[in-house]
Amino acid sequence: MRCLELERHLFQSSLLLGNEVCALRRGDAHLNVPCKMTWDEGLADLFSRFSGFITPRFIPYILLAGLVTGVCPAQQPAGSSASLPAQNAAVPADQVVLKVGNVEITRAQFETMVKDLEAQQGPATLSRKTIGDNYAELLMLSQTAAASQLDVSPEVVRQLALDRAQILSNAEFASLKEKAKPTAAEISAYYSAHLDDYDTVEVSRVFIWSHAEGSKDGHALTPQTAAALAAQVRRTFASRGDVKKVIDDTPHNPDDVMVDPEPLTFQRGEMPANMQSRVFALKEGEFTELNDAPGTFVFIRVVKRGRRELREVSAQIEKKVQTQKLREELAELRKKTGIWMDEQYFASSKPGPTTESKAPSKPKISEEKDENH
C-alpha cells in the first residue's frame, strides 16, 4: 500500500514522543521519571530549552503527538509498559490485534514495531494501550493523507526520500561498525604497541588562592600570606614532610586552600597537555608547581606511578581501534563512490536558500557517526 511509507515516517517520529518530551525536559532521553506537564507546558519548555535542536520537520510531529495523546502521561507502573509480558504467550503471534480500515496488524508485527522503537528511543513508559491508540490514530491519519494524495505531493515525497536515505545510511553504518570491531588479538597488539598511553600517576594536589589587599575577612589569605604559605608547602614537599599539618597550622578560609583528601589517579591523556607533560616526567615523591595566575599556587606531587593492565583498558582500546578502522573504511568508501562538491558554494558558513526554492528542513548531520555512534 502506498500509505505504508508515510505511516512509518510519521509513526517513528512521534509514537513515543509523549514520553520523550517529558524526558527531554530533564536532559536525558532515557530518564524514567514521572511527568505531570500538560502538552502546552511541555511544548513551551521544549521550545525554550531546545530551540537550537528542534527543526521545522520535528515540530509537526510534536504537535501531532500532542493531538493524539492529549497530555503528557505520568510514568506507568512497573509491568504496564509496552514491553512483552509472559501472558502474551496466550495470544498467537499471527493473530490480528489491531485493524485500521483495511490494514491489519498482528501481535508479532505490533511487538516488533515496539521493539524497534525502544531500540532507538529507550524503554517505553507509555502503556501498550496508549501506544496502540497512538498507532491506530496515526494509521488513520496516514491513510487519510494517502487518500487525499498527500503522499505524492512534492514536499512529502522529498521528506520520505530523505528519511529513506537516512534509514539506509544508518543500516549501512551499523553494518560497517560491526565489521570494524577489533578481535582480541588486535586489542592485545594495540596495547603492546602503545604501552605508554596506559601509564598512570597517583597524585596529591594542593591549591592556594589569595584575596585582594584590604579584605574585611581577617582569616582570608592576602597575596603576602598566600605566598608565605606556598613557600612553606614547597619546603615541606621537598623534605617529604606533612603538608596537611603545615596548612592546618596556617589561619585561612576554607575556600582559600584545597588539598586532596586522598591521592587521585590519572591515566596519560586525562590531564591538560601542559600539566601532563610536567607531571608524567616526575618520579615517585617528586613534585611540580603550576602557577598560572597571580596569587594562585598549585602543587602536584606524584605519590605512585603505574600502568593499567590490558584487562582494565580492553573496552577503551576496542572503541578506539573500532573508530579508527571505521574512519579508514569510510574514507576508502568516499574514494570509491566518487564525491564531488562545489567548493565555492560550500565555502559559505550558512546554507542559504537557493534561487529556485527553499530547501526542506533537514535533520542536523551530527558527529554521532563517530566514536559515539
C-alpha positions in Angstrom: 0.0 0.0 0.0 1.3 3.4 -0.9 0.4 4.8 2.6 2.7 2.4 4.5 5.8 4.5 3.8 4.0 7.6 5.1 2.8 5.6 8.2 6.3 4.6 9.2 7.6 8.1 8.6 5.0 9.6 10.9 4.9 6.8 13.5 8.7 6.5 14.1 8.9 10.3 14.7 6.0 10.6 17.2 4.7 7.4 18.7 6.7 7.5 21.9 7.1 11.3 21.9 4.8 11.7 24.9 7.5 10.0 27.0 10.3 11.6 25.0 9.3 15.2 25.7 8.9 14.6 29.4 12.4 13.0 29.4 14.0 15.8 27.3 12.9 18.3 29.8 15.3 16.7 32.2 18.1 16.5 29.7 18.1 12.7 29.5 16.1 10.9 26.9 16.3 7.6 28.9 15.5 9.0 32.3 12.5 7.2 33.7 10.8 9.8 35.9 7.1 10.8 36.3 6.0 13.8 34.2 2.8 15.7 35.0 3.2 18.5 32.4 0.4 19.3 30.1 1.4 19.3 26.4 1.2 23.1 26.2 3.7 23.3 29.1 5.8 20.6 27.6 6.0 22.3 24.2 6.8 25.7 25.8 9.5 24.1 27.9 10.9 22.1 25.0 11.0 25.1 22.6 12.7 27.3 25.2 15.3 24.7 26.1 15.9 23.1 22.8 15.3 25.9 20.3 18.6 25.2 18.5 17.8 21.4 18.4 14.3 21.4 17.1 14.0 21.5 13.3 10.8 22.6 11.5 10.2 19.0 10.5 10.3 17.9 14.1 7.7 20.5 15.3 4.7 18.9 13.4 5.4 15.6 15.0 5.3 17.1 18.4 2.0 18.7 17.6 0.7 15.5 16.1 1.7 13.6 19.2 0.0 16.2 21.4 -3.2 16.0 19.3 -3.2 12.2 19.6 -2.3 11.8 23.3 -3.7 15.0 24.8 -1.5 15.3 27.8 2.0 14.1 28.8 1.2 11.0 30.9 2.8 10.1 34.2 5.2 7.2 34.3 3.3 3.9 34.1 3.6 1.4 37.0 6.0 -1.5 36.5 4.6 -4.1 34.1 2.2 -1.7 32.3 4.6 -0.6 29.6 4.6 -1.9 26.0 7.2 -4.5 26.8 6.2 -8.0 26.3 4.8 -9.8 29.5 4.5 -13.5 29.9 0.8 -13.6 29.2 1.5 -12.7 25.6 2.0 -16.4 25.0 -1.8 -16.8 25.1 -2.1 -14.6 22.0 -0.8 -16.3 18.8 1.9 -14.3 17.0 -0.2 -14.2 13.8 -3.4 -13.1 15.5 -4.7 -9.7 14.4 -4.7 -7.3 17.3 -5.4 -4.0 15.5 -7.4 -3.0 12.5 -7.5 0.4 10.8 -9.5 0.5 7.7 -8.2 -2.4 5.5 -4.9 -2.5 7.4 -4.5 -5.4 9.8 -1.7 -5.6 12.4 -0.8 -8.9 14.0 0.6 -9.3 17.5 4.0 -10.1 16.1 4.0 -7.0 13.9 3.0 -4.7 16.7 5.5 -6.1 19.2 8.3 -6.0 16.6 7.5 -2.3 15.9 7.6 -1.5 19.6 11.0 -3.3 20.0 12.3 -1.3 17.0 11.2 2.0 18.6 12.6 1.0 22.0 15.9 0.2 20.4 16.0 3.8 19.1 14.4 5.7 22.0 14.9 3.6 25.1 12.2 1.6 27.0 8.7 2.9 26.6 6.9 4.0 29.7 3.6 4.5 27.9 1.1 1.6 28.3 0.6 -0.8 25.5 -3.0 0.5 25.2 -1.7 4.1 24.8 0.8 3.2 22.2 -1.9 1.1 20.4 -4.2 4.1 20.4 -1.5 6.4 19.1 -0.6 3.9 16.4 -4.2 3.4 15.3 -4.7 7.2 15.0 -1.5 7.6 13.1 -2.5 4.8 10.7 -5.9 6.5 10.3 -4.3 9.9 9.6 -1.8 8.5 7.2 -4.5 6.5 5.3 -6.5 9.7 5.0 -3.4 11.6 3.8 -2.8 8.9 1.2 -6.5 9.1 0.1 -6.0 12.8 -0.3 -2.9 12.1 -2.4 -0.7 14.0 0.1 1.8 11.1 -0.2 2.5 12.2 -3.8 2.9 15.9 -3.0 6.4 17.2 -3.7 7.1 18.2 -0.1 6.1 14.8 1.3 7.9 12.9 -1.4 11.1 14.8 -0.6 10.7 14.1 3.1 10.1 10.4 2.5 13.1 10.2 0.2 15.2 11.9 2.8 14.0 9.5 5.5 14.6 6.5 3.3 18.2 7.7 2.6 18.8 8.3 6.3 17.4 4.8 7.3 19.6 3.1 4.7 22.6 5.2 5.7 22.1 4.2 9.4 21.8 0.5 8.4 25.0 0.6 6.3 26.8 2.4 9.0 25.7 -0.1 11.6 27.0 -2.9 9.3 30.4 -1.2 8.8 30.6 -0.6 12.5 30.0 -4.2 13.3 32.6 -5.3 10.8 35.1 -2.8 12.3 35.0 -4.5 15.7 38.6 -5.5 16.6 39.5 -9.0 17.6 41.1 -9.9 20.9 44.4 -10.3 19.1 44.1 -6.8 17.6 43.3 -5.3 21.0 46.3 -7.0 22.6 48.6 -5.9 19.7 47.4 -2.3 20.1 48.0 -2.4 23.8 51.5 -3.7 23.4 52.3 -1.0 20.8 51.0 1.8 23.0 52.1 0.9 26.5 52.9 4.5 27.4 49.4 5.5 26.7 48.3 3.4 29.7 50.8 4.8 32.2 49.2 6.2 35.4 50.2 8.6 38.1 48.7 8.8 41.6 49.0 12.4 42.7 48.3 14.6 45.7 47.4 18.2 44.9 47.4 21.5 46.8 45.7 24.6 45.6 46.2 28.0 47.3 44.3 31.2 46.4 44.8 34.7 47.8 42.4 37.6 48.2 42.9 41.2 47.3 44.5 43.6 49.8 42.1 45.2 52.2 39.8 42.1 52.6 37.5 42.6 55.5 37.8 38.9 56.5 40.7 38.6 58.9 41.3 34.9 58.0 41.5 35.4 54.3 44.9 34.9 52.7 46.4 38.0 51.4 48.9 37.8 48.5 51.7 38.0 51.1 50.3 35.3 53.4 49.5 33.1 50.5 53.0 33.4 49.1 54.4 32.6 52.6 52.2 29.5 52.9 53.2 28.4 49.4 56.9 28.7 50.4 56.2 26.5 53.4 54.4 23.9 51.3 57.2 24.0 48.8 59.8 23.3 51.5 57.6 20.6 53.1 57.1 18.8 49.8 60.9 18.9 49.2 61.6 17.4 52.6 58.8 14.8 52.3 57.1 16.3 55.4 53.5 16.6 56.4 51.9 19.3 54.1 48.5 18.9 55.7 49.8 19.9 59.1 51.5 23.0 57.6 48.2 24.1 56.1 46.2 23.3 59.2 48.6 25.4 61.3 48.1 28.5 59.0 44.9 30.5 59.6 42.8 30.7 56.3 39.3 30.5 55.0 38.0 27.1 53.9 37.9 28.2 50.3 41.4 29.6 50.3 43.1 26.2 50.3 42.2 22.9 48.8 44.1 19.6 49.5 43.1 16.2 48.0 41.9 14.1 51.0 43.2 11.0 49.1 45.5 10.7 46.2 43.9 10.7 42.7 44.8 8.5 39.8 45.2 9.8 36.3 45.9 7.9 33.1 48.0 9.5 30.4 45.7 11.6 28.3 43.3 12.5 31.2 45.2 15.7 32.1 45.6 19.0 30.2 48.6 18.8 27.9 50.8 21.3 29.8 50.1 19.6 33.2 50.5 16.1 31.8 54.0 16.8 30.3 55.3 18.0 33.6 53.6 15.6 36.0 54.4 12.4 34.0 58.0 13.5 33.9 58.2 13.2 37.7 59.4 10.2 39.7 57.6 9.0 42.8 57.9 11.5 45.6 58.8 14.4 43.3 56.5 17.5 42.9 55.9 20.3 40.4 54.4 23.7 40.7 51.9 25.2 38.3 51.2 28.9 39.0 49.3 30.3 36.0 47.7 33.3 37.7 48.9 36.0 40.2 48.2 34.9 43.8 47.5 31.3 42.8 49.7 28.4 43.7 49.2 24.8 42.5 51.4 22.0 43.7 51.2 18.4 42.4 53.2 15.6 44.0 53.5 12.1 42.4 52.7 9.5 45.1 52.9 6.5 42.9 53.4 5.5 39.2 51.8 2.6 37.5 50.3 1.2 34.3 46.8 -0.1 33.6 46.6 -3.8 32.7 45.2 -5.0 29.4 42.0 -6.3 31.1 41.4 -2.8 32.5 41.5 -1.0 29.2 40.3 -3.6 26.7 36.9 -1.8 26.3 38.7 1.5 25.9 41.1 0.1 23.2 38.2 -1.7 21.4 36.4 1.6 21.0 39.5 3.4 19.8 40.5 0.7 17.3 37.0 0.3 16.0 36.7 4.1 15.5 40.0 4.1 13.6 39.0 1.2 11.4 35.6 2.8 10.7 37.1 6.1 9.7 39.5 4.4 7.3 36.7 2.4 5.8 34.5 5.5 5.3 37.5 7.3 3.8 38.0 4.4 1.3 34.3 4.3 0.6 34.3 8.0 -0.2 37.1 7.4 -2.7 35.3 4.5 -4.4 32.0 6.3 -4.5 33.4 9.5 -6.0 32.1 12.5 -4.2 32.3 16.0 -5.7 31.3 19.2 -4.0 31.3 22.8 -5.4 33.9 24.3 -3.1 32.8 27.9 -3.8 29.2 27.1 -2.8 30.1 25.1 0.2 32.6 27.6 1.5 29.7 29.6 2.9 29.2 29.2 6.6 25.4 29.0 6.3 23.3 27.1 3.7 21.3 30.0 2.4 18.2 29.4 0.2 18.6 28.7 -3.4 17.1 30.8 -6.2 14.8 28.0 -7.2 13.0 27.2 -3.9 13.7 26.9 -0.3 15.2 23.5 0.6 13.1 21.5 3.1 14.3 21.4 6.6 16.8 18.6 7.1 17.9 16.8 10.3 21.3 18.0 11.5 24.1 15.8 10.4 26.0 15.5 13.6 29.2 13.8 14.6 27.3 10.9 16.2 28.6 8.7 13.4 31.9 8.6 15.0 33.2 7.0 18.2 29.9 7.9 19.9 27.7 6.1 17.4 
